[in-house]
């Protein structure tokens, strides 16, 4: 009987070791500021790397603080200036480089969240999911933006997709947003899932019944 009680104690203690949902939410909020800085760096860094890949030259990269872009006059979280881009393809690649990066990272996140490669540590799960949320926001935020200074709009213009011609492309973009957003949703589900606690309870209850 003492051995059985010891097992019960260990199982219950293991279940309690998991952080509560409230703790996870607070930690997630604390991760938001550094995640924002990482996101801006990733976005502008992707622009810069994209320019270098196609043979361009990076003039300047501004990451912090956010403010008014001195050339466009618009408020931006960051900006990158380059020169030496030749041809339509190179410029399109430069404008869409952050979207490509976001899609690749979210694809990797999806490979983790949909398989057994997902980490068992709740804080590790939370960190990955918060990062993925930032990548998804960066990928999805332009779907309903139409001003000419927007990177996606510039790419559409270079593709000669104007007015109603943008509709199929924007629908495809929206569908990609939904698909990648589902991966982020699954990440939150797995992070806040109580499956471990439920499993522990399922093991503990029969043991208690047989003991007492």
The 8 nearest C-alpha neighbors of each residue, nearest first, counted from 0:
[[1, 3, 2, 4, 210, 5, 211, 6],
 [2, 0, 4, 3, 5, 6, 210, 7],
 [1, 3, 5, 0, 4, 6, 7, 8],
 [2, 4, 0, 6, 5, 1, 7, 210],
 [5, 3, 7, 1, 6, 2, 8, 0],
 [6, 4, 2, 8, 3, 7, 1, 9],
 [5, 7, 9, 3, 4, 8, 10, 2],
 [8, 6, 4, 10, 5, 9, 203, 11],
 [7, 9, 5, 11, 6, 10, 12, 4],
 [10, 8, 12, 6, 7, 11, 13, 5],
 [11, 9, 13, 7, 12, 8, 6, 199],
 [10, 12, 14, 8, 13, 9, 7, 15],
 [13, 11, 9, 15, 14, 10, 8, 16],
 [12, 14, 10, 16, 11, 15, 9, 17],
 [13, 15, 11, 196, 12, 16, 17, 10],
 [14, 16, 12, 17, 13, 11, 18, 196],
 [15, 17, 13, 14, 12, 18, 11, 19],
 [16, 18, 15, 14, 19, 121, 13, 196],
 [19, 17, 22, 16, 23, 20, 121, 15],
 [20, 18, 22, 21, 23, 17, 15, 191],
 [19, 21, 23, 22, 24, 191, 18, 25],
 [22, 20, 24, 19, 23, 25, 18, 26],
 [23, 21, 19, 25, 20, 24, 18, 26],
 [22, 24, 20, 26, 21, 25, 27, 19],
 [23, 25, 27, 21, 22, 26, 20, 28],
 [26, 24, 28, 22, 27, 23, 21, 29],
 [25, 27, 29, 23, 28, 24, 22, 30],
 [26, 28, 24, 30, 29, 25, 23, 31],
 [29, 27, 25, 31, 30, 26, 24, 32],
 [28, 30, 26, 27, 31, 25, 32, 33],
 [29, 31, 27, 28, 32, 33, 34, 26],
 [30, 32, 34, 28, 29, 33, 35, 27],
 [33, 31, 35, 34, 30, 36, 29, 28],
 [34, 32, 36, 35, 31, 30, 37, 29],
 [33, 35, 37, 31, 32, 36, 38, 30],
 [36, 34, 38, 32, 33, 37, 31, 39],
 [37, 35, 33, 39, 38, 34, 40, 32],
 [36, 38, 34, 40, 35, 39, 41, 33],
 [39, 37, 35, 41, 36, 40, 34, 42],
 [40, 38, 42, 36, 41, 37, 43, 62],
 [39, 41, 37, 38, 43, 42, 44, 62],
 [40, 42, 44, 38, 39, 43, 45, 37],
 [43, 41, 97, 39, 45, 44, 40, 38],
 [42, 44, 46, 45, 40, 41, 79, 39],
 [43, 45, 47, 41, 46, 42, 40, 48],
 [46, 44, 48, 97, 42, 43, 47, 96],
 [47, 45, 43, 49, 44, 48, 93, 96],
 [46, 48, 44, 50, 45, 49, 57, 43],
 [47, 49, 45, 51, 50, 46, 44, 52],
 [48, 50, 46, 93, 52, 47, 51, 96],
 [49, 51, 55, 47, 48, 52, 53, 93],
 [50, 52, 55, 54, 48, 49, 53, 56],
 [51, 53, 49, 50, 54, 48, 55, 47],
 [54, 52, 51, 50, 55, 89, 49, 84],
 [55, 53, 51, 52, 50, 56, 83, 84],
 [54, 56, 83, 50, 51, 84, 82, 53],
 [55, 57, 82, 81, 83, 51, 58, 50],
 [56, 58, 81, 59, 47, 80, 82, 55],
 [57, 59, 81, 80, 56, 82, 60, 79],
 [60, 58, 80, 79, 57, 61, 81, 78],
 [59, 61, 79, 78, 62, 80, 43, 58],
 [62, 60, 78, 77, 63, 79, 59, 43],
 [61, 63, 77, 40, 39, 64, 60, 78],
 [64, 62, 65, 61, 77, 76, 36, 66],
 [63, 65, 66, 62, 76, 77, 61, 75],
 [66, 64, 76, 63, 75, 77, 62, 67],
 [67, 65, 74, 75, 68, 64, 76, 77],
 [66, 68, 74, 73, 72, 69, 75, 65],
 [67, 69, 72, 73, 71, 70, 74, 75],
 [70, 68, 72, 67, 71, 73, 66, 74],
 [71, 69, 68, 72, 73, 67, 80, 78],
 [70, 72, 73, 68, 69, 148, 67, 74],
 [71, 73, 68, 69, 67, 70, 74, 75],
 [74, 72, 67, 71, 68, 75, 69, 66],
 [75, 73, 67, 66, 68, 72, 76, 65],
 [74, 76, 77, 66, 65, 67, 68, 73],
 [75, 77, 65, 66, 39, 74, 62, 78],
 [78, 76, 62, 61, 75, 65, 39, 63],
 [77, 79, 61, 60, 43, 80, 62, 75],
 [78, 80, 60, 59, 43, 61, 81, 47],
 [81, 79, 59, 58, 57, 60, 78, 82],
 [80, 82, 57, 58, 56, 79, 55, 83],
 [83, 81, 56, 84, 55, 57, 80, 58],
 [82, 84, 55, 56, 85, 81, 54, 50],
 [85, 83, 55, 82, 89, 90, 86, 54],
 [86, 84, 89, 83, 87, 90, 88, 55],
 [87, 85, 88, 89, 90, 84, 91, 157],
 [86, 88, 90, 89, 91, 157, 85, 158],
 [89, 87, 91, 90, 86, 92, 85, 157],
 [90, 88, 92, 91, 87, 86, 84, 53],
 [89, 91, 93, 92, 87, 88, 84, 94],
 [90, 92, 154, 88, 94, 93, 89, 95],
 [93, 91, 89, 95, 90, 94, 96, 88],
 [92, 94, 90, 49, 96, 91, 50, 46],
 [95, 93, 91, 150, 92, 96, 90, 154],
 [94, 96, 92, 98, 97, 93, 91, 99],
 [95, 97, 99, 93, 98, 45, 46, 92],
 [98, 96, 100, 42, 45, 99, 95, 101],
 [99, 97, 101, 95, 138, 100, 96, 102],
 [98, 100, 96, 102, 97, 101, 103, 95],
 [99, 101, 97, 103, 98, 102, 104, 96],
 [102, 100, 98, 104, 134, 99, 103, 138],
 [101, 103, 105, 99, 100, 104, 106, 98],
 [104, 102, 106, 100, 105, 101, 99, 107],
 [105, 103, 107, 101, 106, 102, 100, 108],
 [106, 104, 108, 102, 107, 103, 109, 101],
 [105, 107, 109, 103, 104, 108, 102, 110],
 [106, 108, 110, 104, 105, 109, 103, 111],
 [109, 107, 105, 111, 106, 110, 112, 104],
 [108, 110, 106, 112, 111, 107, 182, 113],
 [109, 111, 107, 108, 113, 112, 114, 106],
 [112, 110, 117, 116, 108, 109, 114, 113],
 [111, 113, 109, 117, 114, 110, 186, 108],
 [114, 112, 110, 111, 109, 115, 117, 185],
 [115, 113, 116, 111, 112, 110, 117, 109],
 [114, 116, 117, 111, 113, 112, 118, 110],
 [115, 117, 111, 114, 118, 112, 110, 113],
 [116, 118, 111, 112, 115, 114, 119, 124],
 [119, 117, 120, 124, 116, 123, 121, 115],
 [118, 120, 121, 117, 124, 123, 116, 122],
 [119, 121, 123, 122, 118, 124, 17, 125],
 [122, 120, 124, 123, 125, 190, 119, 17],
 [123, 121, 125, 124, 120, 126, 23, 18],
 [122, 124, 126, 120, 121, 125, 127, 118],
 [125, 123, 121, 127, 122, 126, 190, 118],
 [124, 126, 122, 128, 123, 127, 129, 121],
 [125, 127, 123, 129, 128, 124, 122, 130],
 [128, 126, 130, 124, 125, 129, 131, 123],
 [127, 129, 131, 125, 130, 126, 186, 132],
 [130, 128, 132, 126, 131, 127, 125, 133],
 [131, 129, 127, 133, 132, 128, 126, 34],
 [132, 130, 128, 134, 133, 129, 135, 127],
 [131, 133, 129, 135, 130, 134, 128, 136],
 [134, 132, 136, 130, 131, 135, 137, 38],
 [135, 133, 131, 137, 101, 132, 136, 138],
 [134, 136, 138, 132, 137, 133, 139, 131],
 [137, 135, 139, 133, 138, 134, 140, 132],
 [136, 138, 134, 135, 139, 140, 133, 101],
 [139, 137, 135, 98, 136, 101, 140, 134],
 [138, 140, 136, 176, 137, 141, 135, 142],
 [139, 141, 136, 137, 142, 138, 143, 144],
 [142, 140, 144, 143, 139, 151, 138, 149],
 [141, 143, 140, 144, 139, 173, 169, 172],
 [144, 142, 141, 145, 140, 169, 139, 173],
 [145, 143, 141, 142, 146, 149, 140, 152],
 [144, 146, 152, 147, 143, 149, 141, 148],
 [145, 147, 148, 149, 144, 152, 153, 150],
 [148, 146, 149, 152, 145, 153, 150, 156],
 [149, 147, 146, 150, 153, 152, 71, 145],
 [148, 150, 152, 147, 151, 146, 153, 145],
 [151, 149, 153, 94, 152, 154, 148, 95],
 [152, 150, 154, 153, 149, 155, 95, 141],
 [153, 151, 155, 149, 154, 150, 147, 156],
 [154, 152, 156, 150, 151, 155, 149, 157],
 [153, 155, 151, 157, 91, 152, 156, 158],
 [156, 154, 158, 160, 152, 157, 153, 159],
 [157, 155, 159, 153, 158, 154, 160, 152],
 [156, 158, 154, 159, 155, 153, 87, 91],
 [157, 159, 155, 156, 160, 154, 87, 91],
 [160, 158, 156, 157, 161, 155, 164, 154],
 [161, 159, 155, 164, 165, 158, 156, 162],
 [162, 160, 164, 165, 159, 156, 163, 155],
 [161, 163, 164, 165, 160, 166, 159, 156],
 [164, 162, 165, 166, 161, 160, 167, 168],
 [163, 165, 160, 161, 162, 166, 167, 168],
 [164, 166, 160, 163, 168, 161, 167, 162],
 [165, 167, 169, 163, 168, 164, 170, 162],
 [168, 166, 170, 169, 165, 171, 164, 163],
 [169, 167, 171, 165, 170, 166, 172, 164],
 [168, 170, 172, 166, 171, 167, 165, 173],
 [171, 169, 173, 167, 172, 168, 166, 174],
 [170, 172, 174, 168, 169, 173, 167, 175],
 [171, 173, 169, 175, 170, 174, 168, 176],
 [174, 172, 176, 170, 175, 171, 169, 177],
 [173, 175, 171, 177, 176, 172, 170, 178],
 [176, 174, 178, 172, 173, 177, 179, 171],
 [177, 175, 173, 179, 174, 178, 139, 180],
 [178, 176, 180, 174, 175, 179, 181, 173],
 [179, 177, 175, 181, 180, 176, 174, 182],
 [178, 180, 182, 181, 176, 177, 175, 183],
 [181, 179, 177, 183, 182, 178, 176, 184],
 [180, 182, 184, 178, 179, 183, 177, 185],
 [181, 183, 185, 179, 180, 184, 109, 186],
 [182, 184, 186, 180, 185, 181, 132, 131],
 [185, 183, 181, 187, 186, 182, 180, 188],
 [186, 184, 188, 182, 183, 187, 189, 181],
 [185, 187, 183, 189, 184, 188, 128, 112],
 [188, 186, 190, 184, 185, 189, 191, 128],
 [189, 187, 185, 186, 191, 190, 192, 184],
 [188, 190, 192, 186, 187, 191, 185, 112],
 [191, 189, 187, 188, 192, 124, 186, 125],
 [192, 190, 188, 189, 187, 193, 20, 23],
 [191, 193, 189, 194, 188, 190, 195, 187],
 [194, 192, 196, 195, 197, 191, 189, 198],
 [193, 195, 197, 196, 192, 198, 199, 189],
 [196, 194, 198, 197, 193, 199, 14, 192],
 [195, 197, 199, 193, 14, 198, 194, 200],
 [198, 196, 194, 200, 195, 199, 193, 201],
 [197, 199, 201, 195, 196, 200, 194, 202],
 [198, 200, 196, 202, 197, 201, 203, 10],
 [201, 199, 203, 197, 202, 198, 204, 196],
 [202, 200, 198, 199, 203, 204, 197, 205],
 [201, 203, 199, 200, 204, 205, 198, 206],
 [202, 204, 200, 206, 201, 205, 7, 199],
 [203, 205, 207, 206, 201, 202, 200, 208],
 [206, 204, 208, 207, 203, 209, 202, 201],
 [207, 205, 203, 209, 204, 208, 210, 202],
 [206, 208, 210, 204, 205, 209, 211, 203],
 [209, 207, 205, 206, 210, 211, 204, 203],
 [208, 210, 206, 207, 211, 205, 204, 3],
 [211, 209, 207, 208, 206, 0, 3, 4],
 [210, 208, 209, 207, 206, 0, 205, 4]]
